[in-house]
Amino acid sequence: MPVMRTKGRAEVSPTFILIPKSFIKELNVNGMNIYINDDIKEIGEDDTLQSVIDHVDIKRKKGIAVAVDNQVIPRNQWEHYYLKENAQVVIITATQGG
């Protein structure tokens, strides 16, 4: 820290650094990054798999399966399943056809 001299005594001057918002977002101070179907997404540290799925743009929430880091997570665990930094989430939707 810079030191200022005033009348024989030393005083410490506070130092402030301005950090651009874009840099703060890059540091990911308020959350963490995960990958959903190979797209990166920032989420909060307390977000569950269910809360993430609720915010993903999927037309039909029924008939989907979700895997995290190559492990299928049963639907009844989504609400209590907390994601980790850089988790690889794959969402698969069932389709009909013949």
C-alpha positions in Angstrom: 0.0 0.0 0.0 1.2 3.5 -0.7 2.4 5.4 2.4 1.7 9.2 2.7 3.7 11.4 5.0 1.9 14.2 6.8 3.7 16.3 9.4 6.1 13.7 10.5 3.9 10.7 10.7 3.2 8.0 8.2 -0.4 7.2 7.1 -1.4 4.3 4.9 -3.5 5.4 1.9 -6.1 2.8 0.7 -5.6 1.5 -2.8 -8.6 0.9 -5.0 -8.6 -1.1 -8.2 -11.4 -0.8 -10.7 -12.3 -4.1 -12.3 -14.5 -4.2 -15.4 -17.7 -6.2 -15.1 -16.7 -8.3 -18.1 -13.6 -9.4 -16.1 -15.7 -10.2 -13.0 -18.0 -12.4 -15.1 -15.0 -14.1 -16.6 -13.7 -14.8 -13.0 -17.2 -16.2 -12.3 -17.3 -14.7 -8.8 -21.0 -15.4 -8.2 -21.4 -18.9 -9.5 -19.8 -21.7 -11.5 -19.8 -23.0 -15.0 -21.4 -26.2 -16.2 -21.9 -27.6 -19.7 -25.4 -28.4 -20.9 -25.4 -30.4 -24.2 -21.9 -28.9 -24.9 -23.1 -25.3 -24.2 -21.5 -23.5 -21.3 -23.9 -22.0 -18.7 -23.3 -20.1 -15.5 -25.3 -21.3 -12.5 -25.3 -20.5 -8.8 -23.4 -22.7 -6.4 -26.7 -23.8 -4.7 -28.5 -24.7 -7.9 -29.9 -28.2 -8.1 -30.3 -30.2 -11.2 -34.0 -29.5 -11.1 -33.6 -25.8 -10.9 -31.2 -25.9 -13.9 -33.6 -28.0 -16.0 -36.5 -25.6 -15.1 -34.5 -22.8 -16.7 -33.4 -24.7 -19.8 -35.3 -23.9 -23.0 -37.0 -27.2 -23.5 -40.5 -27.3 -25.0 -41.5 -30.5 -23.3 -40.3 -31.3 -19.8 -41.9 -34.7 -19.9 -40.1 -37.5 -21.6 -36.5 -36.3 -20.9 -33.6 -38.1 -19.4 -30.6 -36.3 -17.8 -27.1 -37.5 -17.4 -24.4 -35.8 -15.4 -20.8 -36.7 -16.1 -22.0 -39.8 -18.0 -24.2 -41.0 -15.2 -28.0 -41.0 -15.6 -29.7 -39.2 -12.7 -33.2 -40.5 -11.9 -35.9 -37.9 -12.0 -36.7 -38.3 -8.2 -33.2 -37.2 -7.4 -33.1 -34.0 -9.5 -34.4 -31.8 -6.7 -31.6 -32.8 -4.4 -28.8 -33.3 -6.8 -26.3 -30.4 -6.6 -24.0 -29.8 -9.6 -20.3 -29.2 -9.4 -18.0 -26.9 -11.4 -17.6 -28.0 -15.0 -20.2 -30.7 -14.7 -21.2 -32.2 -18.1 -25.0 -32.3 -18.3 -26.7 -34.1 -21.2 -30.4 -33.7 -21.7 -32.1 -36.2 -24.0 -35.7 -35.8 -25.2 -37.7 -38.8 -26.2 -39.4 -38.6 -29.6 -42.0 -40.7 -31.3 -41.6 -42.1 -34.8 -41.6 -45.1 -36.8 
